[in-house]
Amino acid sequence: MSTLSLNIEDNLLQQAKIYAAAKDTTLTQVVKESLAEIIKTSDSDKKQAILKRYSKNELSRKETMALLGVDYGELIVMMVDNDLSLPSLPEPEIKAMAATFVKIWRES
């Protein structure tokens, strides 16, 4: 574990000590928890930005899964949890699927 030195105003230090005492904890613990929350929020914001880019077709499914370190099932759950729609397929893919459907329909 590392040691950290800070230069802060006396008034802020006093308020922080009062806060820690009121929470029955140490100033060190307050700083650690605050930094952890900032980092957690930052990671959450990054994930949200990646999901939004995927929803807008700016990232492929493969790129998105790699960036988030998830499989496709987890990606779908994340999209739903964040109220984001799945990206639409590229037009050439839709046309190819439609042509295949028509071919199958005519053969049946």
C-alpha positions as CSV (number, residue, x, y, z in Angstrom):
1,M,0.0,0.0,0.0
2,S,1.3,3.5,-0.8
3,T,1.2,6.7,1.2
4,L,-0.3,9.9,-0.2
5,S,0.4,13.5,0.9
6,L,-2.2,16.2,0.0
7,N,-2.2,19.9,0.2
8,I,-5.7,21.2,1.0
9,E,-7.2,24.2,2.8
10,D,-7.4,23.9,6.5
11,N,-11.2,24.4,6.5
12,L,-11.7,21.6,4.0
13,L,-9.5,19.3,6.2
14,Q,-11.5,20.2,9.3
15,Q,-14.8,19.5,7.5
16,A,-13.4,16.2,6.2
17,K,-12.4,15.1,9.7
18,I,-15.8,16.0,11.1
19,Y,-17.4,14.0,8.3
20,A,-15.2,11.0,9.0
21,A,-15.9,11.2,12.7
22,A,-19.7,11.4,12.1
23,K,-19.5,8.3,9.9
24,D,-17.3,6.5,12.6
25,T,-14.5,6.0,10.1
26,T,-11.1,7.4,9.3
27,L,-10.2,10.2,6.9
28,T,-8.1,7.7,5.0
29,Q,-11.1,5.5,4.5
30,V,-13.2,8.4,3.4
31,V,-10.6,9.3,0.8
32,K,-10.2,5.7,-0.4
33,E,-14.0,5.2,-0.8
34,S,-14.4,8.6,-2.6
35,L,-11.6,7.7,-5.1
36,A,-13.0,4.2,-5.7
37,E,-16.5,5.8,-6.4
38,I,-15.0,8.3,-8.9
39,I,-13.1,5.5,-10.7
40,K,-16.2,3.2,-10.7
41,T,-18.3,6.0,-12.2
42,S,-15.6,6.7,-14.8
43,D,-15.7,3.0,-15.8
44,S,-19.4,3.1,-16.0
45,D,-19.4,6.2,-18.2
46,K,-16.9,4.5,-20.5
47,K,-19.1,1.4,-20.8
48,Q,-22.1,3.6,-21.5
49,A,-20.2,5.4,-24.3
50,I,-19.2,2.1,-25.9
51,L,-22.7,0.8,-25.7
52,K,-24.1,4.0,-27.3
53,R,-21.5,3.7,-30.1
54,Y,-22.6,0.1,-30.8
55,S,-26.3,1.1,-30.8
56,K,-25.5,3.7,-33.5
57,N,-23.6,1.2,-35.6
58,E,-20.3,3.0,-35.0
59,L,-18.8,-0.2,-33.5
60,S,-19.2,-3.8,-34.7
61,R,-20.5,-6.4,-32.4
62,K,-17.1,-8.1,-32.3
63,E,-15.4,-4.7,-31.4
64,T,-17.9,-3.9,-28.7
65,M,-17.7,-7.3,-27.1
66,A,-13.9,-7.1,-27.1
67,L,-13.9,-3.6,-25.6
68,L,-16.3,-4.6,-22.8
69,G,-14.9,-8.1,-22.3
70,V,-18.3,-9.7,-22.6
71,D,-20.0,-12.3,-24.8
72,Y,-23.0,-11.6,-27.0
73,G,-25.6,-12.6,-24.4
74,E,-24.1,-10.2,-21.8
75,L,-23.9,-7.5,-24.4
76,I,-27.7,-7.8,-25.1
77,V,-28.4,-7.7,-21.4
78,M,-26.2,-4.5,-21.1
79,M,-28.1,-2.9,-24.0
80,V,-31.4,-3.6,-22.3
81,D,-30.2,-2.5,-18.9
82,N,-29.1,0.8,-20.5
83,D,-32.4,1.3,-22.5
84,L,-30.5,1.2,-25.8
85,S,-31.7,-0.5,-28.9
86,L,-29.6,-3.0,-30.8
87,P,-28.1,-1.6,-34.0
88,S,-29.9,-2.2,-37.3
89,L,-28.2,-4.5,-39.8
90,P,-26.4,-2.8,-42.7
91,E,-28.6,-2.4,-45.8
92,P,-26.7,-4.9,-47.9
93,E,-27.2,-7.5,-45.2
94,I,-30.9,-6.8,-45.0
95,K,-31.2,-7.1,-48.8
96,A,-29.3,-10.4,-48.8
97,M,-31.6,-11.7,-46.1
98,A,-34.7,-10.6,-48.0
99,A,-33.5,-12.2,-51.2
100,T,-32.8,-15.5,-49.3
101,F,-36.3,-15.3,-47.8
102,V,-37.9,-14.7,-51.2
103,K,-36.0,-17.7,-52.6
104,I,-37.1,-20.0,-49.8
105,W,-40.7,-18.7,-50.0
106,R,-40.8,-19.5,-53.8
107,E,-39.3,-22.9,-53.3
108,S,-41.9,-24.0,-50.7
